[in-house]
Amino acid sequence: MAEWLRIMVVLALSWPVLVECRGNIRHYKFNVVMKNITRLCSTKATVTVNGKFPGPTIYAREDDTLLIKVVNQVHYNLTIHWHGVKQIRTGWADGPAYITQCPIQPGKSYVYNFTVTDQRGTLFWHAHILWLRATVHGAIVILPKLALPYPFPNPQKEILIILGEWWKSDVEAVVDEATQLGLPPNISDAHTINGLPGPVSTCLSQEGFTFLVEPGKKYLLRIVNAALNEELFFKIAGHKLTVVEVDSSYVKPFKADTILTTPGQTTNVILSADLGTGKYLMVTSPYMDSPILVNNRTATATLQYVGTNTSSTTTTLTVPPPTNATPIAIKFMDSLRSLNSRKYPAKVPLTIDHSLFFTISLGLNPCESCYRGFRIVAAINNVTFVMPSVSLLNAHFFNKSGVFTDDFPGNPAYTFDYTGIPPENLRTMEGTRLYRLAYNSNVQVIMQDTGLLSPENHPMHLHGFNFFVVGRGRGNFDPEEDPKKFNLVDPVERNTINAPSGGWVAIRFRANNPGIWFLHCHLEVHTTWGLKMAFVVDNGNGPEESLLPPPKDLPTC
């Protein structure tokens, strides 16, 4: 696509929120409002941005500065997180409530001001407080620098595919009830593709998303997993997809029948419209290889070739991926490799300053008011994170004592068979404990799933950084043998990675971004239960390696 045409397409798609564009500075406005949304043959008042579900797409170009004014016109406190944006020295714009900012209160506003540095591709934004991201989310598309082509054949068109979940009831009411009882909240009632589930058994008239393709053309599909609690498969009947990017990082292209994506991840694929005619079913369905309750409903959409009669029969999938299709999931993840070219090198840390081992677990803490006398909690190294009542970043910048400690354990308190029989004591410690890193130090984190209540996948998201996934495996991590198999040449670069059910994953990153940076499970239910921690990264030498001061309109608690 010619550059002038690409720019016109971008502006045409983004005009509802793009207020002004001067050079490389783009002004956007988000009005957070309640709107009645009809899904599954029922209508409910829903928190939306600019009245849209999913919300509007943010378009930018690498090195652009974005000023996004968020106006809160609902009765909830609110923050917005720009998921995957590194926020170099601008942690005040990162968005997680009580971590880098106090919430935007009803009737108030805040301007998120940040520059997209050394990034291009697909990311997304979402609310980062309560469970509001169920409907408050949208895509971020970062185009390459002018005259810098994609490292793959140029597509004729680009299509956004946002995968999500839908609850018939008010999501916050569902969560509040579960919290009072100390139990898991109800699962969603449907999955969605671009906000639509397609026909389901309880609502056969429910429409689905349809997009038209022209024979012989190539399309870049930007796929975002905005679901709250489920890893998802994505597949189009009769078509193979060429994977070219994940989490705004280019990968060595490879073909796949089925895409796997966890909450918080993005995947760009090339679709070749080479079948000439017809209608083809597009599906997203959950992946879960552990015995817990999931929403097993499949959302559907339609790929239709131009000129095909609308009454034509839709070609369906011969074999939809089953919920426990672990071999398909492993094959996809094992195929991901960084491009590692001269232009896009994989700068994997080869020496390590902090070697951390994090056990990820669910537990049970006493609760007199709860249904069975205990509350389900989650923990990293047996520490259930307690959210503060003020911003951690503010406390760090102004040296306020008593808000947090920097003694988060780098290893579990005691060793046991993590994927075997759980210990008798399932109680966790509680605290607002952080781990301190020197500027520019190299960090390795082994994240080990445990089977204390049940083994589960945990999509772990690190704010402020990309990281390299250097290894993964089933069972307990072996510190003697497993590092010998690490990929230190072209490991995939991401911002969100799943610690596998009954297994482990190893990541590496360089702590070259001062501030406080959240690490948490992107399954909202686990985050609510306390599966989260944060890193404190100290300033380096001089102003260019130091956290910027807070903006004047930063919300207060």
FENDAVEN-V969380 format. One record per pair of residues at least 6 apart in sequence whose ideal C-beta (glycine too) atoms are under 7 Angstrom apart, sorted by sequence separation. I is the first residue (numbers start at 1). J is the second residue. If there is no record, write none. Layout:
I;J + I;J
This chain:
37;43 + 49;55 + 50;56 + 60;66 + 72;78 + 87;93 + 94;100 + 95;101 + 97;103 + 104;110 + 127;133 + 144;150 + 178;184 + 191;197 + 200;206 + 213;219 + 244;250 + 245;251 + 261;267 + 288;294 + 340;346 + 367;373 + 378;384 + 437;443 + 449;455 + 499;505 + 521;527 + 539;545 + 540;546 + 20;27 + 36;43 + 37;44 + 46;53 + 48;55 + 49;56 + 87;94 + 126;133 + 167;174 + 178;185 + 190;197 + 199;206 + 225;232 + 244;251 + 321;328 + 366;373 + 367;374 + 377;384 + 416;423 + 449;456 + 520;527 + 539;546 + 18;26 + 19;27 + 92;100 + 198;206 + 243;251 + 259;267 + 286;294 + 338;346 + 366;374 + 367;375 + 395;403 + 497;505 + 539;547 + 19;28 + 36;45 + 37;46 + 91;100 + 92;101 + 127;136 + 197;206 + 199;208 + 244;253 + 286;295 + 365;374 + 395;404 + 449;458 + 473;482 + 18;28 + 19;29 + 70;80 + 126;136 + 175;185 + 190;200 + 198;208 + 243;253 + 259;269 + 286;296 + 364;374 + 365;375 + 497;507 + 521;531 + 17;28 + 34;45 + 35;46 + 126;137 + 174;185 + 196;207 + 223;234 + 242;253 + 243;254 + 392;403 + 471;482 + 520;531 + 17;29 + 34;46 + 125;137 + 174;186 + 196;208 + 302;314 + 364;376 + 365;377 + 392;404 + 520;532 + 17;30 + 34;47 + 35;48 + 81;94 + 82;95 + 124;137 + 125;138 + 196;209 + 242;255 + 243;256 + 285;298 + 390;403 + 447;460 + 519;532 + 81;95 + 124;138 + 362;376 + 363;377 + 471;485 + 518;532 + 519;533 + 32;47 + 33;48 + 80;95 + 81;96 + 124;139 + 125;140 + 193;208 + 194;209 + 240;255 + 241;256 + 283;298 + 284;299 + 388;403 + 471;486 + 519;534 + 35;51 + 37;53 + 79;95 + 124;140 + 193;209 + 240;256 + 283;299 + 362;378 + 363;379 + 388;404 + 470;486 + 471;487 + 518;534 + 519;535 + 32;49 + 79;96 + 122;139 + 123;140 + 240;257 + 283;300 + 361;378 + 470;487 + 517;534 + 31;49 + 33;51 + 79;97 + 241;259 + 247;265 + 248;266 + 282;300 + 361;379 + 470;488 + 516;534 + 517;535 + 30;49 + 31;50 + 93;112 + 122;141 + 123;142 + 246;265 + 247;266 + 281;300 + 282;301 + 30;50 + 93;113 + 246;266 + 282;302 + 360;380 + 486;506 + 516;536 + 517;537 + 93;114 + 121;142 + 139;160 + 167;188 + 168;189 + 246;267 + 281;302 + 282;303 + 470;491 + 79;101 + 120;142 + 166;188 + 167;189 + 235;257 + 298;320 + 358;380 + 359;381 + 469;491 + 515;537 + 119;142 + 120;143 + 139;162 + 165;188 + 166;189 + 235;258 + 245;268 + 279;302 + 280;303 + 358;381 + 468;491 + 469;492 + 514;537 + 79;103 + 90;114 + 120;144 + 166;190 + 243;267 + 244;268 + 513;537 + 514;538 + 78;103 + 79;104 + 233;258 + 234;259 + 244;269 + 279;304 + 383;408 + 408;433 + 410;435 + 468;493 + 469;494 + 514;539 + 77;103 + 78;104 + 103;129 + 116;142 + 165;191 + 166;192 + 233;259 + 243;269 + 244;270 + 383;409 + 407;433 + 408;434 + 426;452 + 474;500 + 496;522 + 511;537 + 514;540 + 47;74 + 77;104 + 87;114 + 165;192 + 233;260 + 234;261 + 242;269 + 260;287 + 278;305 + 296;323 + 408;435 + 466;493 + 467;494 + 475;502 + 477;504 + 77;105 + 163;191 + 164;192 + 241;269 + 242;270 + 277;305 + 381;409 + 404;432 + 405;433 + 406;434 + 466;494 + 469;497 + 472;500 + 474;502 + 475;503 + 47;76 + 85;114 + 88;117 + 231;260 + 232;261 + 276;305 + 279;308 + 294;323 + 404;433 + 406;435 + 422;451 + 448;477 + 466;495 + 474;503 + 28;58 + 163;193 + 241;271 + 277;307 + 278;308 + 381;411 + 382;412 + 404;434 + 406;436 + 418;448 + 422;452 + 473;503 + 75;106 + 85;116 + 86;117 + 97;128 + 134;165 + 164;195 + 166;197 + 231;262 + 277;308 + 381;412 + 382;413 + 419;450 + 420;451 + 446;477 + 472;503 + 473;504 + 514;545 + 72;104 + 74;106 + 80;112 + 82;114 + 96;128 + 97;129 + 161;193 + 162;194 + 239;271 + 273;305 + 381;413 + 418;450 + 419;451 + 472;504 + 514;546 + 515;547 + 17;50 + 72;105 + 86;119 + 95;128 + 134;167 + 161;194 + 279;312 + 281;314 + 462;495 + 472;505 + 514;547 + 16;50 + 26;60 + 70;104 + 72;106 + 229;263 + 278;312 + 280;314 + 281;315 + 283;317 + 461;495 + 472;506 + 72;107 + 228;263 + 279;314 + 280;315 + 281;316 + 285;320 + 288;323 + 289;324 + 461;496 + 471;506 + 72;108 + 223;259 + 225;261 + 227;263 + 279;315 + 281;317 + 285;321 + 287;323 + 288;324 + 419;455 + 460;496 + 469;505 + 470;506 + 72;109 + 134;171 + 225;262 + 238;275 + 278;315 + 283;320 + 286;323 + 289;326 + 459;496 + 460;497 + 470;507 + 26;64 + 28;66 + 30;68 + 32;70 + 71;109 + 85;123 + 223;261 + 225;263 + 287;325 + 469;507 + 470;508 + 17;56 + 24;63 + 30;69 + 32;71 + 70;109 + 84;123 + 225;264 + 459;498 + 460;499 + 468;507 + 16;56 + 24;64 + 25;65 + 26;66 + 27;67 + 28;68 + 29;69 + 30;70 + 31;71 + 32;72 + 33;73 + 34;74 + 69;109 + 70;110 + 83;123 + 131;171 + 225;265 + 458;498 + 467;507 + 468;508 + 24;65 + 30;71 + 32;73 + 33;74 + 83;124 + 131;172 + 239;280 + 457;498 + 458;499 + 467;508 + 25;67 + 31;73 + 32;74 + 69;111 + 70;112 + 83;125 + 130;172 + 224;266 + 238;280 + 287;329 + 467;509 + 14;57 + 68;111 + 82;125 + 83;126 + 223;266 + 237;280 + 457;500 + 466;509 + 13;57 + 67;111 + 68;112 + 81;125 + 131;175 + 222;266 + 223;267 + 236;280 + 237;281 + 384;428 + 386;430 + 388;432 + 457;501 + 465;509 + 14;59 + 80;125 + 81;126 + 383;428 + 384;429 + 386;431 + 456;501 + 13;59 + 32;78 + 67;113 + 222;268 + 223;269 + 236;282 + 382;428 + 383;429 + 384;430 + 386;432 + 455;501 + 80;127 + 81;128 + 221;268 + 382;429 + 385;432 + 455;502 + 66;114 + 79;127 + 80;128 + 220;268 + 221;269 + 235;283 + 383;431 + 465;513 + 10;59 + 78;127 + 79;128 + 379;428 + 464;513 + 30;80 + 65;115 + 66;116 + 79;129 + 220;270 + 221;271 + 234;284 + 383;433 + 449;499 + 78;129 + 233;284 + 377;428 + 449;500 + 451;502 + 464;515 + 63;115 + 64;116 + 77;129 + 159;211 + 218;270 + 219;271 + 232;284 + 233;285 + 447;499 + 449;501 + 465;517 + 63;116 + 218;271 + 232;285 + 359;412 + 449;502 + 464;517 + 62;116 + 63;117 + 76;130 + 78;132 + 218;272 + 219;273 + 232;286 + 233;287 + 356;410 + 357;411 + 449;503 + 463;517 + 231;286 + 232;287 + 357;412 + 449;504 + 462;517 + 463;518 + 60;116 + 76;132 + 217;273 + 230;286 + 231;287 + 419;475 + 448;504 + 62;119 + 216;273 + 231;288 + 419;476 + 447;504 + 462;519 + 62;120 + 82;140 + 215;273 + 216;274 + 230;288 + 418;476 + 446;504 + 447;505 + 214;273 + 359;418 + 417;476 + 460;519 + 461;520 + 157;217 + 159;219 + 161;221 + 163;223 + 213;273 + 446;506 + 156;217 + 161;222 + 163;224 + 215;276 + 460;521 + 461;522 + 156;218 + 157;219 + 158;220 + 159;221 + 160;222 + 161;223 + 162;224 + 163;225 + 164;226 + 165;227 + 364;426 + 365;427 + 444;506 + 445;507 + 459;521 + 155;218 + 156;219 + 163;226 + 164;227 + 165;228 + 258;321 + 363;426 + 364;427 + 365;428 + 458;521 + 459;522 + 155;219 + 158;222 + 162;226 + 163;227 + 230;294 + 363;427 + 444;508 + 459;523 + 153;218 + 155;220 + 230;295 + 363;428 + 443;508 + 458;523 + 442;508 + 443;509 + 58;125 + 236;303 + 442;510 + 443;511 + 458;526 + 163;232 + 260;329 + 258;328 + 440;510 + 441;511 + 163;234 + 440;511 + 260;332 + 439;511 + 440;512 + 259;332 + 260;333 + 439;512 + 458;531 + 258;332 + 437;511 + 439;514 + 256;332 + 238;315 + 237;315 + 237;316 + 256;335 + 62;142 + 237;317 + 55;136 + 57;138 + 61;142 + 141;222 + 254;335 + 53;135 + 55;137 + 56;138 + 57;139 + 58;140 + 59;141 + 60;142 + 61;143 + 62;144 + 63;145 + 235;317 + 54;137 + 55;138 + 62;145 + 139;222 + 354;437 + 419;502 + 54;138 + 57;141 + 61;145 + 47;132 + 139;224 + 251;336 + 252;337 + 235;321 + 251;337 + 48;135 + 49;136 + 251;338 + 252;339 + 354;441 + 356;443 + 358;445 + 360;447 + 47;135 + 48;136 + 233;321 + 251;339 + 353;441 + 356;444 + 358;446 + 360;448 + 46;135 + 47;136 + 49;138 + 137;226 + 193;282 + 249;338 + 250;339 + 353;442 + 354;443 + 355;444 + 356;445 + 357;446 + 358;447 + 359;448 + 360;449 + 361;450 + 363;452 + 213;303 + 215;305 + 246;336 + 352;442 + 353;443 + 358;448 + 360;450 + 362;452 + 193;284 + 210;301 + 351;442 + 357;448 + 359;450 + 361;452 + 362;453 + 152;244 + 208;300 + 209;301 + 210;302 + 211;303 + 212;304 + 213;305 + 214;306 + 352;444 + 191;284 + 208;301 + 213;306 + 349;442 + 134;228 + 208;302 + 210;304 + 212;306 + 250;344 + 133;228 + 131;228 + 200;297 + 360;458 + 435;533 + 437;535 + 439;537 + 151;250 + 434;533 + 437;536 + 439;538 + 122;222 + 124;224 + 126;226 + 434;534 + 435;535 + 436;536 + 437;537 + 438;538 + 439;539 + 440;540 + 152;253 + 198;299 + 434;535 + 439;540 + 122;224 + 124;226 + 197;299 + 198;300 + 434;536 + 436;538 + 57;160 + 198;301 + 32;136 + 191;295 + 142;248 + 187;293 + 191;297 + 193;299 + 439;545 + 187;294 + 188;295 + 190;297 + 191;298 + 192;299 + 54;162 + 187;295 + 191;299 + 193;301 + 190;299 + 54;164 + 155;270 + 152;270 + 348;468 + 396;516 + 163;284 + 346;468 + 348;470 + 393;515 + 122;245 + 393;516 + 121;245 + 392;516 + 123;248 + 408;533 + 40;166 + 42;168 + 44;170 + 122;248 + 39;166 + 121;248 + 40;168 + 120;248 + 121;249 + 119;248 + 165;295 + 406;536 + 350;488 + 360;499 + 54;194 + 348;488 + 396;536 + 54;195 + 53;195 + 124;266 + 392;534 + 3;146 + 123;266 + 348;491 + 122;266 + 346;490 + 346;491 + 385;530 + 122;268 + 384;530 + 121;268 + 346;493 + 385;532 + 378;526 + 385;533 + 40;189 + 340;489 + 40;190 + 340;490 + 383;533 + 397;547 + 378;529 + 379;530 + 380;531 + 338;490 + 377;529 + 378;530 + 379;531 + 1;154 + 337;490 + 338;491 + 376;529 + 377;530 + 378;531 + 380;533 + 397;550 + 338;492 + 1;156 + 337;492 + 338;493 + 336;492 + 394;550 + 40;197 + 39;197 + 349;508 + 40;200 + 348;508 + 349;510 + 40;202 + 41;203 + 292;454 + 40;203 + 84;247 + 291;454 + 41;205 + 84;248 + 290;454 + 292;456 + 41;206 + 290;455 + 40;206 + 290;456 + 391;557 + 390;557 + 389;557 + 360;531 + 54;226 + 83;264 + 182;367 + 151;339 + 182;370 + 183;371 + 181;370 + 182;371 + 151;341 + 181;371 + 182;374 + 184;376 + 151;344 + 182;375 + 183;376 + 182;376 + 264;459 + 263;459 + 262;459 + 264;461 + 290;501 + 289;501 + 249;466 + 231;457 + 231;459 + 265;496 + 264;496 + 262;496 + 262;498 + 251;492 + 249;493 + 249;494 + 246;492 + 247;494 + 246;494 + 247;495 + 247;496 + 264;522 + 263;522 + 262;522 + 263;523 + 231;498 + 102;390 + 98;387 + 102;391 + 98;388 + 101;391 + 100;391 + 98;390 + 98;391 + 99;392 + 100;393 + 98;392 + 99;393 + 229;523 + 229;524 + 228;524 + 229;525 + 92;393 + 91;393 + 185;525 + 184;525 + 175;528 + 96;463 + 94;463 + 94;464 + 91;464 + 87;464 + 86;464 + 86;465 + 131;524 + 84;495 + 100;516 + 99;516 + 99;518 + 96;518 + 89;513 + 91;515 + 88;513 + 89;514 + 91;516 + 86;513 + 99;534 + 113;551 + 111;553 + 110;553 + 110;555 + 108;555 + 105;555 + 104;555 + 103;555 + 101;554 + 102;555 + 101;555 + 102;556 + 102;557 + 91;547 + 89;547 + 90;548 + 92;550 + 89;548 + 92;551 + 92;554
